[in-house]
Amino acid sequence: MPDAFEVTGGYKLKGEITPQGAKNEALQILCATLLTSETVTISNIPNIVDVNMLIDLLRDFGVEIRKQNEDTYSFRADNINLDYMNTDDYAKKAARLRGSVMMIGPLLARFKKAFIPKPGGDKIGRRRLDTHFIGFEKLGAKFNFDNKENNFTIDASQLTGAYMLLDEASVTGTANIIMAASLAKGTTTIFNAACEPYLQQLCKMIVRMGGKIEGIGSNLLTIHGVQSLGGTEHRMLSDMIEVGSFIGMAAMTQSELTIKNAQPEQLGLIPDAFRKLGIEMEIHGDDIYVPEQSSYKIQTFIDGSVMTIADAIWPGLTPDLLSVLLVTATQAKGTVLIHQKMFESRLFFVDKLIEMGAQIILCDPHRAAVIGLNRQFPLRGISMTSPDIRAGVALLIAAMSAEGKSIINNINQIDRGYQNIDVRLNKLGAKIKRI
């Protein structure tokens, strides 16, 4: 398996690119196929490592999966083997994939029990699962953590609707609780629920399956439990993180790019965050056109003070794009403070950018001040390693705009979240080689 990119910088991109289906939506939607014994057909599934691992895991559970075309699969979970949860194979696979935690909600809803090893995923600091478990407990589930084996056993013989106020608006936590509550007895009210477009998609899908959910799109959800859910068809949204990555990439490489099917109405504050860095773009229906720009200037606040760009829970700016915004700011004119509130290790990749010649002060694990070089000093190619999915793409963007060659190691991190990214970018004029 190749594990490095050799990137020759300084090439402009030109043309059209279509974002893949949304990774974070896929993980929820695929788990939701366990809620019914009928067939569920899902299209626009991204062909990426994390999603393919989850599809394999569902197959191991006994879900009958048929590939209908490149991005469309049908799932039928009418013959589930729950004993698979007690195998070493399950423990190994689930531990490698963070999204596997969202299988618990549907399994508890339909089969009244679940078992889960501690999940894996990105190395971006602590990512608690408390929200999931407290939610299940409120619905009446009992669970035990085995310290020696590092796993959880959950018993949910009697799931009953409950009122809950989530301690954090966790997307996966909210999704998991919605799925468990959809088949529980009585009514569940979730306050401080996450309300990302992906989560709205999950709710709409469950409603099409016969579920009853009110308040979709808000942070107050009411779920009336039903006896059973049926089959449905579902098409996933475009990946907003890819859309944002392409906007930053176009600006950094001075490229003219059209992002097809970008679904601007689902992007929230993402376009505005890039506009704050001075990047121009035009919305044409479902597409976003980014013109070639020789320079872009970071805005200031109205009183002239330094612009701050920070992540926040939806409809605020997604934390997944802060790495890309930070890289894009390195060649802007002006100064910006990037404040990563949610994860404490996501900014540690800036040492690579500093080595490439960027002017960045890492204030603490959450904040970095970027002094834009306004293209006076281009970044220079270096050898580096990708620490997580989003930093990986940020480093790829930096390498594409740098002088000379860069080597990016550990690119399986990038492959986890971006489908054939090298092939797609090379078609537009990039020079990226797998080595």
C-alpha positions in Angstrom: 0.0 0.0 0.0 1.6 3.3 -1.0 1.9 5.7 1.9 3.4 8.9 0.5 2.6 11.7 -1.9 5.4 13.4 -3.9 4.0 16.8 -4.7 5.6 19.2 -7.2 4.3 22.7 -6.3 3.7 25.8 -8.4 1.1 24.3 -10.8 -2.2 26.1 -11.4 -5.4 24.1 -11.5 -8.2 24.7 -14.0 -11.5 23.2 -14.6 -14.4 21.6 -12.7 -14.4 19.3 -9.8 -17.3 17.5 -8.1 -17.1 16.9 -4.3 -17.6 13.3 -3.1 -20.6 12.3 -0.9 -20.3 13.5 2.7 -18.1 11.2 4.8 -19.6 12.3 8.2 -23.1 11.7 6.8 -22.2 8.3 5.4 -21.1 6.9 8.7 -24.5 7.8 10.3 -26.7 6.8 7.4 -24.9 3.4 6.9 -25.4 2.6 10.6 -29.1 3.5 10.3 -29.6 0.7 7.8 -29.6 -1.6 10.9 -32.9 0.0 12.1 -35.0 -2.1 9.7 -35.2 -5.6 8.3 -36.3 -4.1 4.9 -34.1 -2.9 2.1 -32.5 0.5 2.3 -30.8 1.9 -0.9 -28.2 4.7 -0.5 -26.5 6.7 -3.2 -23.6 9.1 -3.4 -21.6 7.0 -1.0 -17.9 8.2 -1.1 -15.4 5.5 -1.9 -13.0 6.2 1.0 -11.3 4.0 3.6 -13.5 4.9 6.6 -16.7 4.3 4.7 -15.5 1.1 3.1 -14.4 -0.3 6.5 -17.9 0.4 7.9 -19.6 -1.3 4.9 -17.3 -4.4 5.6 -18.2 -4.3 9.2 -22.0 -4.3 8.4 -21.4 -7.2 6.0 -19.6 -9.2 8.8 -22.7 -8.6 11.0 -24.8 -10.4 8.4 -26.2 -7.4 6.5 -26.9 -8.3 2.9 -25.1 -5.7 0.8 -25.5 -5.3 -3.0 -23.4 -2.8 -5.0 -25.7 -1.3 -7.7 -23.2 1.1 -9.2 -20.1 3.1 -8.4 -21.7 5.0 -5.5 -25.0 3.2 -4.8 -25.5 0.2 -2.5 -28.6 -1.6 -1.1 -28.5 -2.9 2.5 -30.8 -5.5 4.0 -30.3 -6.2 7.7 -32.9 -9.0 8.1 -30.5 -11.7 9.3 -28.1 -10.1 11.8 -25.6 -12.3 13.7 -25.3 -10.6 17.1 -22.7 -13.1 18.3 -20.3 -11.5 15.9 -20.0 -8.7 18.5 -18.2 -11.1 20.8 -15.4 -12.0 18.4 -11.8 -10.7 18.3 -12.4 -9.8 14.6 -15.2 -7.4 15.6 -13.1 -5.9 18.4 -10.2 -5.3 16.0 -12.2 -3.7 13.2 -14.4 -1.6 15.4 -11.4 -0.3 17.4 -9.9 1.0 14.1 -13.0 2.9 13.1 -14.5 5.7 15.2 -17.8 5.7 13.2 -18.5 2.1 14.4 -19.7 3.6 17.7 -22.9 4.7 15.8 -23.9 1.0 15.4 -24.8 0.9 19.0 -28.0 3.1 18.8 -29.7 1.0 16.1 -28.5 -2.3 17.7 -30.0 -1.3 21.0 -33.2 -0.1 19.4 -33.8 -3.3 17.4 -32.0 -6.1 19.4 -31.9 -4.7 22.9 -28.2 -5.3 23.4 -24.7 -4.2 22.1 -21.1 -4.6 22.8 -18.3 -2.2 21.8 -14.5 -2.0 22.1 -13.0 1.5 22.6 -13.1 3.1 19.1 -10.1 4.5 17.2 -9.9 7.3 14.7 -7.9 10.6 14.5 -5.2 11.6 16.9 -6.7 15.1 17.6 -7.0 15.1 21.3 -9.6 13.7 23.7 -12.9 12.8 22.0 -15.3 11.7 24.7 -18.1 9.1 24.2 -19.9 10.2 27.4 -22.7 12.0 25.5 -23.6 8.7 23.7 -23.6 6.6 26.9 -25.4 9.1 29.1 -28.1 9.4 26.4 -28.5 5.6 26.3 -28.7 5.5 30.1 -31.4 8.1 30.1 -33.4 5.8 27.7 -32.9 3.0 30.2 -29.9 1.1 29.0 -27.5 -0.4 31.5 -23.8 -0.7 30.6 -20.6 -2.0 32.0 -17.0 -1.0 31.2 -14.5 -3.8 31.4 -11.2 -2.1 32.3 -9.1 -5.2 31.6 -10.6 -5.8 28.1 -11.1 -2.1 27.4 -14.7 -2.6 26.1 -18.4 -1.9 26.9 -21.3 -4.2 27.2 -24.8 -2.6 27.0 -28.1 -4.1 27.9 -31.3 -2.3 26.7 -34.1 -4.7 27.3 -36.4 -1.8 28.1 -35.8 1.4 26.2 -38.2 4.1 27.2 -38.5 7.7 25.9 -37.0 10.4 28.2 -36.1 14.1 28.4 -32.4 14.9 28.1 -30.2 17.9 27.9 -26.9 16.9 26.1 -23.8 18.2 27.9 -22.3 18.8 24.4 -23.9 19.1 21.0 -22.1 16.0 19.7 -23.1 15.1 16.2 -22.4 11.4 16.5 -23.9 11.4 20.0 -27.1 13.0 18.8 -27.3 10.6 15.9 -26.8 7.6 18.1 -29.5 8.7 20.6 -32.0 9.5 17.8 -31.6 6.0 16.3 -32.0 4.4 19.7 -35.0 6.6 20.6 -36.8 6.0 17.2 -37.9 2.5 18.3 -38.1 3.2 22.1 -41.4 3.2 24.0 -42.9 6.7 24.3 -41.4 10.2 23.6 -37.8 11.4 23.8 -36.9 15.1 23.9 -33.3 16.0 23.1 -32.3 19.5 24.0 -28.9 21.0 22.9 -29.0 18.4 20.0 -26.6 18.9 17.2 -28.3 20.2 14.0 -25.8 19.8 11.2 -27.2 19.2 7.7 -25.9 15.6 8.0 -28.0 15.1 11.1 -31.0 16.6 9.4 -30.5 14.1 6.6 -30.5 11.2 9.1 -33.7 12.5 10.7 -35.4 12.9 7.3 -34.4 9.4 6.3 -35.8 7.9 9.6 -39.1 9.8 8.9 -39.3 8.3 5.4 -38.8 4.9 7.1 -41.9 5.6 9.2 -40.3 7.3 12.2 -41.7 10.4 14.0 -39.3 13.2 14.6 -40.2 16.9 15.2 -37.9 19.9 15.2 -35.5 18.7 12.5 -32.9 21.4 11.8 -33.2 22.9 15.3 -31.4 22.0 18.6 -34.7 20.7 20.2 -35.7 17.3 18.8 -38.8 15.4 19.8 -38.8 11.7 18.8 -42.0 9.6 19.2 -41.0 6.0 19.3 -42.6 3.7 16.8 -43.0 -0.2 16.7 -40.9 -0.7 13.6 -39.3 1.1 10.7 -39.4 0.2 7.0 -37.1 0.4 3.9 -36.3 3.6 2.0 -34.0 5.3 -0.5 -31.6 8.0 0.4 -29.1 10.2 -1.4 -26.3 11.8 0.5 -25.2 15.4 0.4 -21.9 16.6 -1.1 -19.1 16.7 1.4 -18.9 20.3 2.8 -15.3 19.7 4.0 -14.2 18.9 0.4 -16.0 22.0 -0.9 -14.1 24.1 1.6 -10.8 22.4 0.9 -11.3 23.1 -2.9 -12.0 26.8 -2.2 -8.8 27.2 -0.2 -6.8 25.1 -2.7 -8.0 27.4 -5.6 -6.9 30.5 -3.7 -3.5 29.2 -2.6 -2.6 27.9 -6.1 -4.0 31.0 -7.9 -6.4 28.7 -9.8 -9.7 29.2 -11.5 -12.0 26.5 -10.3 -15.7 25.5 -10.5 -16.9 23.3 -7.8 -19.9 21.4 -9.2 -22.9 20.4 -7.0 -21.4 22.2 -4.0 -24.9 22.8 -2.5 -24.2 26.2 -1.1 -27.4 26.3 0.9 -26.0 23.4 3.0 -22.6 25.1 3.7 -23.6 27.4 6.5 -20.8 29.9 7.3 -18.1 28.1 5.2 -18.2 30.5 2.2 -18.2 33.5 4.5 -15.1 32.2 6.4 -13.2 32.1 3.2 -14.5 35.6 2.2 -13.1 36.9 5.5 -9.7 35.9 4.1 -10.4 37.9 1.0 -11.3 35.1 -1.4 -13.8 35.9 -4.0 -16.4 33.4 -5.2 -19.6 33.4 -7.2 -22.6 31.1 -6.5 -24.2 29.8 -9.7 -27.2 27.7 -8.7 -25.7 24.6 -7.1 -22.1 25.4 -8.1 -19.4 27.7 -6.7 -17.0 29.5 -9.1 -13.7 30.6 -7.6 -11.9 33.0 -10.0 -8.1 33.2 -10.3 -6.7 35.7 -7.8 -3.2 36.9 -7.7 -3.7 38.2 -4.1 -6.3 38.2 -1.4 -6.5 40.4 1.7 -7.7 39.3 5.1 -10.6 41.5 6.4 -10.4 43.2 9.8 -13.1 43.7 12.3 -15.0 47.0 11.9 -12.8 48.8 14.5 -9.7 47.6 12.6 -8.7 44.9 15.1 -7.3 41.6 13.9 -9.8 39.1 12.4 -10.5 36.0 14.5 -11.8 32.9 12.8 -13.1 30.2 15.3 -15.0 27.0 15.1 -18.4 26.6 16.8 -21.2 24.1 16.9 -23.5 24.2 13.9 -24.7 26.6 12.4 -21.2 27.9 13.4 -18.1 27.1 11.5 -17.1 23.4 11.4 -13.8 22.6 13.1 -12.9 20.3 10.2 -12.0 23.3 8.0 -9.8 25.3 10.4 -6.7 23.5 9.1 -7.5 24.5 5.5 -8.4 28.1 6.5 -5.1 28.4 8.4 -3.0 27.2 5.4 -4.9 29.5 3.0 -4.2 32.5 5.3 -0.4 31.9 5.1 -0.3 33.5 1.6 -3.0 36.2 2.2 -2.3 39.8 2.9 -2.9 40.6 6.6 -3.1 38.8 9.9 -5.7 36.4 11.3 -6.1 34.5 14.6 -7.3 31.0 14.1 -9.0 29.7 17.3 -9.6 25.9 17.3 -12.0 25.6 20.3 -13.1 22.0 20.1 -9.9 19.8 19.8 -6.7 20.5 21.6 -4.2 18.9 19.2 -5.5 19.9 15.8 -3.1 22.8 15.4 0.1 20.9 16.0 0.7 20.5 12.3 1.7 24.2 11.9 5.3 23.3 12.7 5.5 21.8 9.2 4.1 25.0 7.7 6.7 27.1 9.7 9.4 24.9 8.3 8.0 25.6 4.8 8.5 29.3 5.5 5.0 30.4 6.8 4.8 33.1 9.5 2.8 31.5 12.2 2.9 31.9 16.0 1.3 29.0 17.9 0.0 30.7 20.9 -1.2 27.5 22.7 -2.9 24.2 21.7 -6.0 26.1 20.6 -4.8 29.3 18.9 -2.5 30.2 16.1 -1.7 33.7 14.8 -1.0 33.7 11.0 0.8 36.6 9.5 0.1 36.4 5.7 3.0 36.6 3.4 1.0 38.0 0.5 3.0 35.7 -1.9 6.1 37.8 -1.3 7.8 34.6 0.0 6.4 31.4 -1.5 6.4 28.4 0.8 9.2 25.8 0.0 8.8 22.1 -0.4 9.8 19.8 2.5 9.3 16.3 3.7 6.5 15.9 6.3 3.9 13.5 7.8 0.2 13.9 8.0 -1.1 13.7 11.6 -4.9 13.6 10.8 -7.3 13.7 7.9 -7.9 17.4 7.8 -4.3 18.5 8.5 -3.3 16.1 5.7 -5.3 17.9 3.1 -4.1 21.3 4.5 -0.5 20.1 4.1 -1.3 18.9 0.6 -2.6 22.4 -0.3 0.5 23.9 1.1 2.7 21.6 -0.9 0.8 22.3 -4.1 1.4 26.0 -3.7 5.1 25.7 -2.6 8.2 25.9 -4.6 9.9 22.6 -5.4 9.0 19.1 -4.3 7.3 18.0 -1.0 6.9 14.5 0.3 3.8 13.9 2.5 4.0 10.6 4.5 1.2 8.7 6.2 -1.3 9.6 3.4 -3.6 6.7 4.5 -4.9 9.5 6.8 -5.8 11.5 3.7 -7.3 8.5 2.0 -9.5 7.9 5.0 -11.5 11.0 4.2 -10.8 12.0 0.5 -11.6 9.8 -2.5 -8.8 9.4 -5.1 -7.8 13.0 -4.3 -4.5 12.7 -6.3 -6.2 11.4 -9.4 -8.9 14.0 -9.3 -6.5 16.9 -8.7 -4.0 15.7 -11.4 -6.8 15.9 -13.9 -7.1 19.6 -13.1 -3.3 20.2 -13.6 -1.8 19.3 -10.2 1.4 17.2 -10.0 0.9 14.6 -7.3 2.5 11.2 -7.4 1.9 8.2 -5.1 5.2 6.7 -4.0 
